[in-house]
Amino acid sequence: LDASAGDLAQAPGATLTAGTLAATATGSIRLDGANLATGAANNAIQDLTALSAGAAGDITLRNGTDLTVDLPLSVGANRPLTLEAAGLTIAGDLSAGGPAGQIILRTGGCTAAAGTGTWNFTQQSGSISAPRVAALAAGNVTLDQAGNVFGALAGGRNMAGGALGRGLSAGGDATVRIRAGATLGVEEALQVGTGRTLTLRADDLAIGAQRRAPAGTIVLLPATANGTIGYVLGGAAGSVSGGHITLGSAELA
């Protein structure tokens, strides 16, 4: 599919079924066909060989079956990149530049009632780079690559595009890691399933929203694994001294 002069858009209710898909546009790409009654993604794409929008364009792809994205994807400055599949595996670099760039990763419409698939989101390799990232899955969320560079967890939206007020939502466990020496912001709530574990790995944290693990566990770990970084609970938030990062009472609330 090629839109050589503008946007590439999928009509509501339409379906794309393909073993491989290549899509390019000089504007935005919005392949978000959905069941008109349920809102669940219609598309059944097995493999992507190209997905490229223009410099001022954004990308949205909704897939009703499991999908592995093993090629680099990027959008223009301050534009969103949204990927959804029943089960989503990332094995390539993703990037959204500019101060308002956003990456939204979602599985199964965030609930196990839509589509068919594993419901898990897994970052197998590559890096994710954006000012804001949201990860939403009915199953587990695993963002566990040492090269990740994103400022904050925030901006989650449901399959209809409505704001959720969450930067991370998982029905199972969730792990988020960013590169050593960087700060991970929590701008909107993080939620895992009952009795499950939320793990955040960063050498500094700026926590401004709730972390929820009902009857479960929240684990905070430095991204640097050589023992030179530690946490102090209580005191002046954001201060770093002698390799110790302080989390204030408001951040721990």
Salt bridges, closest charged atoms under 4 A:
ASP7 OD2 - ARG30 NH1 3.82
ASP58 OD2 - ARG30 NH2 3.08
ASP58 OD2 - ARG79 NH2 2.64
GLU84 OE1 - ARG62 NE 2.81
GLU84 OE1 - ARG106 NH2 2.85
ASP144 OD1 - ARG177 NE 2.87
ASP173 OD1 - ARG196 NE 3.12
GLU187 OE1 - ARG132 NH1 3.47
